[in-house]
Amino acid sequence: MAITVRDAKLDSRNARSKLPIQHKPFWRVIDQGCHLGYRKGIRGGVWRARYLVTQGKYAETVLGKADDVQDADGLEILSFSQAQEAARSWFSLQVRKQAGLPVTESKGFTVSDVLDLYLAWFLQHRKSYVTLKNAVEAHVRPALGNIEISALTPQKVRTFHEQIAQAPPRRRGWDKQKTQQTTTPMSLEQKRQRRSTANRVLTTLKAALNHAYTEGRISSDEAWRRVKPFRNVDSARVRYLNESECKALVSHCTGAFADLVQAAILTGCRYGELIKLKANDVNFDSGTVLITDSKSGQSRHVVLTEEGQVFFKRALNGIAVEQLIFQRDDGNEWGKSHQSRPLAEACDKAEIRPQISFHTLRHTHASHLAMRGAPLPVIAAQLGHSDTRMVEKHYAHLAPNYIAETIRKGFPHIGFE
């Protein structure tokens, strides 16, 4: 958001009352070639804006009435800061006009149209299309889909964001058409989770709108640019298994699923990455596994420990070069959500509470690396992250550090009983 310019003669109602009535506006430079003007009349003032088109030639427009008599409403009556925001939006339209880009949305162009454009683009260029589409259909389209882009305001986006956070968690069943929301009061942790969900949905909405804006289908990003996510809501404790839990879980997995779980713990790979691995993706000369189809779309080499290499040598025994390494006991491929039920059963038998998801095995791999002092960039590379932000967020607190070690060595053992 641009910094509000200050002007002692224009920024308050009292200051403007001291200016003389005149036809020529009082101009204030907002940016290079961009000016905000205040024209004072007998019945109050009017905000204007002008944009330098060519040397000595300006395009001008009226922004709205000044709040000289009535309080500002942000629409027709504007304060000095609101006038600046309106002026900047108009300036951006002039820039697009000079560049030959469309400056207005066609009538009837709605948020739903924006979502369709973004989904079509995402399907061709990104992973996790199904996850995105589910979020769009569950949250964004029902609430905002029918709103025309020209009528979308920061307040509407902000209200949408807050309503998601305030709504109780949804109760999911086998019939997605009967998904309902729980009615029990939310705990503090559930409230944090709902705010975190609201932030993710807001990110999805902004990504769709920004895509349309970049493609020239929307003239201004003012409606959503100023809406901020909730702060400090993504600091949930990362669940991971200790060494004894890892052994117990694998020992209670049946058949081919035990190999899949063991591979996840030893590599930190996602379920979708493991079930696509072929025998020729494993290189014992370098001690690595090649992940060709990752969530980010970038390939990576996952380093195997000695135990990991022994495991894969056993897993590859009798498997053809182009054959999938991990298959179900019936010889068929593992599919979406096929891991959920056998993992839940294994957790029950191993008495692991609360039950974990398959993704927890990925957290387990990274957490043990962090606790043994592996540098965060190394962990990020192993997991396939482009930088260390996600690793710092989830695992930095597990890593030994100078401050913690100094305190533990420096503070005496008092001997309390």
N, C-alpha and C positions, 0 to 999 in steps of 0.2 A: 504494500500500500504506500502511495506517495506521501511525502511529508507535507503537512499543511503549512502553507506560507503565512507568515504573520505580517500584518500591516496595521499600525496604530490608528490610521484614519478610517479603516474599513471593517476591522474585525469585531466591532461591537455596535449595538444599536445606539448607544450614547455617543460614541465617536462619530458615527455617520450623521447624527442630528446636528452636529456643528458644521457640516459641509454646506456650502451655498447651493441653492437650486440652480441648475444649469442644464442645457440641452446636451452638451458634450460630456460623455462619461469620464469618470475618474478611472484611469487604467492602472492595473498592477501586473507586472511581469510574473507569470507562473513558471514558464519554461522558455527556452529559446524559440522565438517566433510565436509564443502562446501568451495571450493576455486575458485577464479577468477584469471586466469593467463594471462600475456602479454608476448608474445614471439616476440622479435625484430629481424627482418631480414634486409638484404641490401635494399630491396625495401619497407620497412615499417613493421609495426607490425601486429600481429594477436591475437585476444582474444580467450582464451581457458577456459574451466571449468573442474574441477575434483570433484568427489563425492566419499567419503570414503565408500566402500562396506564392507570390513572386515579390521581387523587390518593390516595396511601396504599395502593394496590393493585398488587401485582407479579405477573408471570408468572415462574416459576422453572424451572430445569432443571439436571440433572447433566451436566457436560461430559466427565468422565473422571477417572481416578486421577491424583494428583500424583506426580512422580518422586522421592518421598521415599526409597523403598527400591530400586526398579529404575530403570534409565535410561529416559529418554523414548523412545517409538517414534513419536510423532506421531499415533497412532491411539487406543489405549486408555490409554496412559500419557503424560501431557503435562507439559512444562515450563511455566514461568510465561508465556513468550512464546507458546508453542503454545496454551495455554489462552486467551490473549487473542484469538488468531486464531479459535479455535473459538467463543468468545463473540461475536465480531463477526459471524460467519456466522449464528449463532442470532439475534442482534439484528436482522439484516436480514430474517430470516424473520418475526419479530414485526411489523416495520414493514409488510411486505407483507400480513400477516394483518389488521392494523388497517385497511389500505386496501381490504380486500376482494378482494385478488388471490390467486391460487393460490400455495400455499407449498410444495408438493411436486410432483415430476414423477410422471406416471402410470407404473406398472410397465411395463417393456418399452420405454420411450422412449429411443431410442439416438442416438448421434452421427449415424448415417445418417439418422434422421428429422429431426434438426436441419439437416443439409445439404440435404435435400429442401425443407424450409420456406424456407431461405435462397435456394436456386436459384430457386424459384417466385417469391419476392419480387423477386429481382435481375432476372429476365427482364422484369418489368413496370416496374421503376423505374430501371434502370441500363443502361449500355452494356457491351460486352465480355463478354457472357454466355458465349460459346463458350470464351473464354480461361479464365474462371472455372471452368466445368464441366470442362474438360480438367485443370486443376490439382486439382480435387476428386477426379476419378475416378482420376488417376494417383498421387496422394499420400495424400490424407486418408482417403477411404472404405476403401481396402484395409487401411490400418493401424489405423484407429480406428472404422470404421463399426459394428461389432457390439457395441461397448462401451456399456452403459447409462449414461445421464448420471449416475445416482446413484452409479455406480462409477468415474466419471472423476475422476482426482486430478491435482494439479500434477506429481507425479513421472511419471505416464504421458504427460502433454502435453510435459513437458521431454524425456523419453526419445525421444518421437516427433520432436521438433524436432532433437535432436542426431543421431538416426539418419539423417535426411535429409542433414545436413551431412557425415556420415561416408561416406555411400554414394557410389560413383564416378558420374560423369556418365552419363546414359543415351545409348545410341547409337540414333538414330532411323533408320528405313528407310521405304520406301514402304508396307510392311505394318505398320500400327500394332500389330497383334496380336503381332508378332515383335520389338517394341522390347526391347532388352537393355541391360544396363549394361556399360560398358567395364571391362576388368580391368587396364589399365596403371596404374602409380602416378600419383597426382595431383601436379601441380606446385603451387607456392604460389599462383599465379593461379587455378588450378582449385579449390583449397581455398577461396579467397576467394569464387569464384563459387558454390560449393556452399553456403556459409554464407549468401550473399545469397539464393539460392533457398530455403533453409530459412526465412529470415526472411519471405519473401513468402508461403510456404505457411502459416506460423504466423499471419500477418496474416489470411489467408483463413479459417483455422479460427476464430480469435478473432472475426472479423466474423460468422460464422455463429452461433457460440455467443452473442455479444452480442445478435444479432437475436432469438434464442429467449428470452434473458433479458429483454429489453425487452418482448417480447410476453407475458411472464408464464408461459412454458412451462418455464422453469428457475428454481429458487428461489434459487440463489446463483452468483456468478461466481468463487468462490474457486479452482476447479479450474484456471482459466487466467489469472486476473488477475495472479498472481505470477510467471508464466513470462515471462522477458525475452528479447528478440532478441539475436543476436550484435551486438557493437559494431564500428564501423569496418570494415565489409565492403562498403559501397556507394560506394567512392571510386575506381571504375574510371576509367581514362583515356577521355575521350570522343573517338571517332574522327570526324574531319571531313575534307573535301577542301579542298585549297588551290585557288586560282583556276585554275592550269594543269590540275589534275586534273579540275576541273569541266568545263572546255572539252573535255578529252580524252574524258571519259565521254560527254558529250552527242554529240560527233562520231562516236562508235562505237555509239551507239544507232540502231536502225533504225526507220523508219516513224513511226507515231503514238507509239511509246514514247519517242522523243526529246523530244516536246513534254511528255509527262507528267513526265519527269525534270527538264527545264528548269523547269517550273512548280513542282516541289517545291523546287528550289534557290532560286528567286526569291521563294517565299512562306513556306517552312517548314511548309507544310501536310502533314498525314498522307496516306498513300495513299488511305485510305478516305474522306477529305474531298474529295480532288481528283476522284476518279472519280464523285462525285455532283454536282459543280458544273454549273450550267446557265448559259446565256448571260446571263440576267437577274440572275444573282448578282454580276456585275461592274458596278461603277459608276465610269465614267470621270470623272464630275464631281467625285467625292470621291477618286478614285484608290484604291479599295478593292475587295476581294472579300468577299462575305458568305458565311460558313460557317454554315449553318443546322443541320447535324447533326454535332456534334462529339462527341468521346469523353466529355466532361464533361456533355453534354446541354445546354450553354449555347451560344447563337449568339455569333459574334464577327465583327468586321470586320478583315480582314488588309490592312495598308497595302502598296501597291505602289510600288516605286521607278519612276523614269522608264523604266529598262530593262524592268521588269515590266509597265508599262502598254503599251509598244511590243509586247511579246510577246503579251499578251492581245488587243490589237487585231488582230494577225495571226491568232491562234488562233480568234477569233470571226468572221473573215471568211467570210460565206456560211452562218452557223449561225443557225437560227431561235431566237426568244426562249426557248422552253421546251425547247430541245434541249440534251443533254449536250455539254459542251465537249470532253471527252476520250473518244474511242471507239477501239476497236481498228481495225486496218487493214481487217478484214472487215466493219466497221460494227456489230459487236456491242459490248455494254458490257464494260468491264473488271470482272473478278470477283476473288474472294478468291484470293490467291497467284498471280494471273496475271503479276504483276510480277517474281517471283523468278527465273525462268529467263532472260528477256531481260536482266535486270540483271546476272546472273552472266556471261552471254556478253559483255556490253559491258565488264565489268571485266576479263575475260581479254584482250580485244582492246586495251583501253586500258592494259594492264599495271598495273592498280591492285591492289596487294597490301598486306594481305590483302583478299579480296573484301569488299564492304560490303553492308549491307542497305538497303532503301529508306528506312528510318528514319534512316540516316546522313545523308541529304540534308536532313532536318529539323535534325539537329545541325549540319550545315554552315551552314545559314542563320543559326541562332542564334549559332554560334561567330564568324562573321564580323562580326555585329552587335556582339558583346561586344568583339572585338579592336579595333573602331573606336570604342569608348567609349560605345556606346549604354547608357543606364541600365538596370539589371536589371529594374525594374518595366515598362519599355517592352518589353523582350524577352519578359517573362512575358505581357504583354497580346497581343503579336503571336502567340505560340504558343498562347494560350488557357488559360494556367494561372491559377488563382484567386489565387495569391500567388507570392512570389518564391522559395519554398523549393527547388523543383526547379531553377530557373534558377541559384540560388546554388550548389547542389550540383554542377552540371555545367559552368557557364560562368564562375563568378566569377573563377577563376584566370586566365582569358584577358583579363579586363578590365584596362586600364591603371589604376594606382592610385598614390596619393601616395607610399607607401613605396617601391615599385619604382622610380618615376621619380626620387625623391630619391637613392636609392643609386646608380643608374646615372649620375646627373649629378655626384654628390659624390665617387665613387671615381675615382682617377686612372688614366690609361692607362699601365701600367708598361712595356710594350714587350717582353714576353717573345717569344722566337722559337720 
